[in-house]
Structure formats: C-alpha cells, structure tokens
Amino acid sequence: MSTVMHRSAELWVLMQARRLGFGRNSLRRPSDRIETALLWCALIAALLMIPVGAAVGRSLQTFLDASAARQRASLHEVQGKTLEGSDRGVPAVPGAALPMVRVSYVDPQGVERVGMRSVVIGTKAGAAVPVWLDQSGNIVTTPRSKSDSAALGGTLSLFTVLGSWLVLWGLFRLARVPLDRRRFREWTAEWQTTAPRWQRGQR
C-alpha cells in the first residue's frame, strides 16, 4: 500500500513539474507554453504579495499606534473602583465582548463621580480598574493597546495576502479559458484529419 502511495506521489510531483514547464515534451503546444508562462507569472506575483501584505499590515499598525498615542496625550487616566460586579452583567451592545458596570472615580478637578465602564466578565464589586477621562472628566473608551494594533495589522496582512492569491487564481483561471478553446479547436482539426486514416486502418 505504501509503495502505491509513494508511486502516486512521485507521479503527482512529476505532473506538476511538467505543468511548470520542466522537462522536454514534444507534444507541448504554443498554448501550453503560454499557460506555463502565465502560471509562473501568477506564482511570482503570489510570492511578491507576501512582503506587500506585511508592509500593509505594518503601515496599519503604525497608524493605529500613532492614533492611540495622540488619544493618550489628550486624555487622563485615573484609578476607579467598580460599584457592582459583572458576574451577571451582559454586554451593552449585542455582539460586544465586555459588559458595562458602574464605577466611581475622582476626576482631575478632585470631584468624585460615577460613570459606566466596560470590564471583563467576572470582575467583582470594589475592584480597581483604570479609567480614561476626557477634558470634561467624562469616561471615554480606553485607547487601543499596542497588542491590539499588532493584531489588527497582522489580520490585515493575512487577508491582503490571501485575497491577492484568490484574485491571482481567478485571473489565471480566466486566462485559461481562451487557451482551452484554442486547444479544443486544434484537437478537433487534428482529429478530423487523423480520424479517416485511423478508421481505414481498422478495416
């Protein structure tokens, strides 16, 4: 069984090598050579999209880090205390991962205030949590962390590469359509020439 599988693997590798244009083949037509050239162009473009996707992801990460740094520069971070636990809390918005709970905090003017802040599910009442405030002392969304920016940048890189590969594959398949039609016409013409001689030889 293993010998058969090994032989099948060898045949598959040989077939792919011939498809890429390796080895001599007297039966290869001009349309086959064009298809091989298009395939090589697609493969090279696919490889080049890897560093392009990485550059796009790094650009997004740099932009998000700079935006978060500007937010931190215009906001104030203080320590707050939860007035209720989030054991039974539900997200304020459908699909959100974190529930909202009431927290008490002291704004930069020294006034004790109460507001709502998202916390991790399971946070107990009386727990200390960081709170970000705007110039008016109101609670605002926590600026994005570097790890979140890196995750978003990596996700964009991955989707950029995978999306470009999908487009390249689609373009290659479309480019094969006229080549297949041309090969079919050539095969039909050759069969019309060969069939009468082959049929006379069978009589």
GILIN-V328489 format. One record per residue. N is the residue number from 0. PHI is phi as a letter, one per 20 degrees, with the letter a starting at -180 (NA if undefined). OMEGA is omega in degrees with one decimal (NA if undefined). NEAR is the number of other C-alpha atoms within 8 Angstrom. Layout:
# GILIN-V328489
[[N	PHI	OMEGA	NEAR] [N	PHI	OMEGA	NEAR]]
This chain:
# GILIN-V328489
[[0	NA	-179.6	4] [1	f	178.3	5] [2	f	178.7	6] [3	f	179.8	7] [4	f	178.6	8] [5	f	179.0	8] [6	f	178.4	8] [7	f	178.4	8] [8	f	178.5	8] [9	f	179.1	8] [10	f	179.4	8] [11	f	178.8	8] [12	f	179.3	8] [13	f	179.7	8] [14	f	179.4	8] [15	f	177.8	8] [16	f	177.7	10] [17	f	178.1	9] [18	f	178.1	8] [19	e	175.0	9] [20	n	179.1	8] [21	f	179.4	7] [22	n	179.8	6] [23	e	179.1	4] [24	b	-177.4	5] [25	f	-179.5	4] [26	e	-178.6	4] [27	f	-177.9	7] [28	e	175.7	6] [29	g	178.3	6] [30	f	177.0	9] [31	f	178.8	9] [32	f	177.5	10] [33	f	178.7	8] [34	f	178.0	10] [35	f	178.7	11] [36	f	177.9	8] [37	f	179.4	9] [38	f	178.0	10] [39	f	177.1	9] [40	f	179.4	8] [41	f	179.9	11] [42	f	179.3	8] [43	f	178.4	8] [44	f	178.9	9] [45	f	177.9	12] [46	f	179.9	8] [47	f	-179.4	8] [48	f	178.6	10] [49	f	176.6	9] [50	f	176.8	8] [51	f	178.2	9] [52	f	178.2	13] [53	f	179.1	10] [54	f	177.9	9] [55	f	179.1	12] [56	f	178.6	14] [57	f	178.9	10] [58	f	178.4	9] [59	f	-179.8	11] [60	f	178.5	12] [61	f	179.1	8] [62	f	-179.6	8] [63	f	177.7	10] [64	f	179.8	12] [65	f	178.6	8] [66	f	178.8	8] [67	f	178.8	11] [68	f	177.4	8] [69	f	177.6	8] [70	f	-178.9	9] [71	f	-178.5	9] [72	f	-177.3	7] [73	d	-177.7	8] [74	d	176.7	10] [75	d	175.9	11] [76	d	176.9	8] [77	c	177.0	11] [78	e	177.0	10] [79	d	179.1	12] [80	c	-179.6	12] [81	f	178.1	15] [82	e	178.5	10] [83	b	178.8	10] [84	e	180.0	13] [85	d	-179.5	16] [86	f	-179.1	8] [87	d	-177.5	5] [88	f	177.3	10] [89	c	179.2	8] [90	g	-179.3	11] [91	f	-179.2	8] [92	d	178.3	5] [93	g	-179.2	5] [94	n	178.2	5] [95	f	-175.4	8] [96	e	-173.5	5] [97	d	176.5	11] [98	e	178.4	14] [99	d	176.3	13] [100	c	177.7	14] [101	f	177.6	11] [102	c	174.4	13] [103	d	-178.4	12] [104	b	177.7	12] [105	d	-177.4	12] [106	f	-177.6	11] [107	g	177.5	7] [108	e	178.3	5] [109	n	-179.9	6] [110	e	178.0	7] [111	f	-175.3	8] [112	c	178.9	8] [113	c	178.9	8] [114	b	-179.7	9] [115	d	179.1	9] [116	b	176.0	10] [117	f	179.9	8] [118	c	177.9	10] [119	f	177.1	8] [120	g	-177.8	9] [121	o	177.5	7] [122	f	-177.4	10] [123	e	173.0	10] [124	f	-178.7	10] [125	n	179.7	9] [126	f	178.5	8] [127	e	179.9	8] [128	c	175.9	8] [129	f	-178.9	8] [130	c	177.9	13] [131	d	-175.5	12] [132	c	173.6	14] [133	e	-176.3	11] [134	f	-179.9	8] [135	e	-179.2	5] [136	n	178.0	8] [137	e	179.8	8] [138	f	177.7	11] [139	c	-180.0	8] [140	f	178.7	5] [141	f	178.4	6] [142	g	-177.5	7] [143	f	179.2	9] [144	e	179.3	8] [145	f	179.9	7] [146	f	177.1	6] [147	f	178.2	8] [148	f	178.7	13] [149	f	179.8	9] [150	f	178.6	8] [151	f	177.5	11] [152	f	177.6	14] [153	f	178.0	11] [154	f	178.2	9] [155	f	177.8	11] [156	g	-178.7	13] [157	f	-178.5	9] [158	f	176.8	8] [159	f	-179.8	10] [160	f	-178.6	13] [161	f	178.8	8] [162	f	178.6	8] [163	f	177.1	10] [164	f	179.0	9] [165	f	178.3	8] [166	f	179.5	8] [167	f	178.1	11] [168	f	178.9	9] [169	f	178.3	8] [170	f	178.3	8] [171	f	178.0	11] [172	f	177.5	8] [173	f	179.9	7] [174	f	179.4	8] [175	f	-175.6	9] [176	g	178.2	8] [177	f	177.9	7] [178	f	177.5	11] [179	f	178.0	8] [180	f	178.6	8] [181	f	178.6	9] [182	f	179.8	9] [183	f	178.0	8] [184	f	179.1	8] [185	f	178.6	8] [186	f	179.1	8] [187	f	179.2	8] [188	f	179.4	8] [189	f	179.7	8] [190	f	177.5	8] [191	f	177.3	8] [192	e	-174.2	8] [193	e	-173.8	8] [194	g	-179.5	8] [195	g	179.8	8] [196	f	-179.4	8] [197	f	179.7	8] [198	f	176.4	8] [199	f	179.4	7] [200	f	179.6	6] [201	e	-178.1	5] [202	e	NA	4]]
